[in-house]
Amino acid sequence: MDVFDKEKRSWIMSRIGGKNTEPERLVRSIVHRMGFRFRLHRRDLPGNPDIVMPKYHKVIFVHGCFWHGHDGCPRSDRPTTHAAFWEKKLEGNVARDRRNLRNLRRGGWSVLVVWQCQTRNLEKLVSKIQKFLASNEKR
């Protein structure tokens, strides 16, 4: 059972943003400090990638572990109340993400997904982003 009543839970959930989250701002800061310039949330690309570098044909998504179903991450545990609703909602998100990644790659874009939990280890995150941006191959 939820600790909040229906109205309070609805209000809490409505405050969760999809853009300019703390993990996303951190990744943008790292990319910018590396000297790259980019566009944000290009609506003409599948999935509206969080960071788009058209010059290099690379995009970066910064995914929340819960909302995008990060496999094996404790942050992605599904709620036990209203399980059918959450299963449908979160599985739909995962399927949409797969579709968007496939379409981007077919369009010649290299794609990196950074998970929310990966932003906690700054050293590893910087290394991962550097490796992605240094590679010239199409993924």
Buried (B, 14 or more C-beta within 10 A) or exposed (E): EEEEEEEEBEEEEEEEEEEEBEBBEBBBEBBEEEEBEBEEBBEEBBBBBBBBBEEBBBBBBBBBBBBBBBEEBEEBEEEEEEEEEBEEEBEEBBEEBEEBBEEBBEEEBBBBBBBBBBBEEEEEBBEBBEEBBEEEEEE
